[in-house]
Amino acid sequence: MVLTFVSGTRSLLLTYERSYSYTMRCVLLAQLFEPMVLGGQTLPNRFVLPPLTRSRAQADGVPTPLMAEYYRQRAGAGLVISEGTVVSPQGSAYPQVPGLYTEAQVEAWRPVVAAARSKGAAVYAQLWHVGRQAHSSVQPDGRPPVGPSPIAIAGWEYRTPDGPVPFEVPRALSEADIAGIIAQFVTAARNAVAAGFDGVELHAANGYLFDQFFNSSSNQRTDRYGGSIENRLRFLYEVIEAVSAFVPVNRIGVRISPSSNWMDVSDPDKRSLYSALVRGVSDRRLAYLHLVEPGIAGAVDAETDPTAIESTELGALFDGPVIVTGGHTPETAAAAVGSGSADLVGFGRLFIANPDLPRRVLHEAELSGLREEGLYAGGPIGYTDYPELQSSN
């Protein structure tokens, strides 16, 4: 009888523990479904579809109907941020990425934006200039790409249709050239508004043009855009100021990758650099700060450097909503939101493979894995053919 009693008690305890664990998990995940206000708009949840280059635009940067279907499928996010969208032909490095510098592009973006907001999401356009990551073969004038200083990317190669080649020494931007690129961002921001976007995100991560200005390895200028940290941040601040004439500052976000040396951008004191940057954008009362987590380099996983800056450290310096993206599961995302270290969480690979990710999480459904096929370029395979959860669930 004693053994039966003990066995029964263990069974009851195990059942209780499982029930308690399930209940606590539900409570944890429920935090991802709490609404929040961003830029004066109420988001239905804390899920973010982050910028994901998928290369499905036309050769001239005009969005396609297939892109509208892709964003419609993922419209359950609280915030949808478009894939990187170049501000000019000069700012592009890769084929079939969309732009926001022609009227045809604006017209084609309108149905895509409408599809992305069809379930209540706010929709922001990520504005992008790649700087020295481009190549003369794709520059409209056939000349080498531009950058803060004439310093080529070392340790990486540019992939042409004929195979990889070394990155070229970029042309150093003059102050007049910088003013011209600021004007390109303004035009793209105005076009984003015309296309129906709710706001814009400035792509200042992953070794692209803003990041090239930030880091001393790629910026060795001696004018007012180089030298001190404040000078190296000046280009970003001037773009924010110029764009805010057409997009309210509380609808402008900035994305940074403070712990990444992707594409050869480095600095001996990243902590001071990015702390100053975060304080500076916080003072400007932007919509949000978007942080790429340590351990992510560009679009791939990377070994976390011992000197990596935790997102919680920089997020604490920003007086506004913080987005974190990179390697999160629903559980880690909910923990970040629950602890107050983040307000929203981006899911890249999970959103590619699970177009209705919030619904799947809500219903405790199995999550699909990512397929390598069709990640970049092509048609619907690997893009819009991931199944959505059946309505019975």
Secondary structure, DSSP 8 states (H G I E B T S, - for coil): -HHHHHHHHHHHHHHHHHHHHHHHHHHHHHGGG--EEETTEEESSSEEE-------S-TTS---HHHHHHHHHTTTSSEEE-S-EESSGGG--STT--BSSSHHHHHHHHHHHHHHTTTS-EEEEEEE--GGGS-GGGSTTSS--EESSS----S-EEEETTEEEE----EE--HHHHHHHHHHHHHHHHHHHHHT-SEEEEE--TTSHHHHHHSTTT----STTSSSHHHHHHHHHHHHHHHTTTS-GGGEEEEE-TT--TTT---TTHHHHHHHHHHHHHHTT-SEEEEE-TTEETTEE----TT---HHHHHTT-SS-EEEESS--HHHHHHHHHHTS-SEEE-SHHHHH-TTHHHHHHTT-------STTSSSSSSTTTT-S----TT-
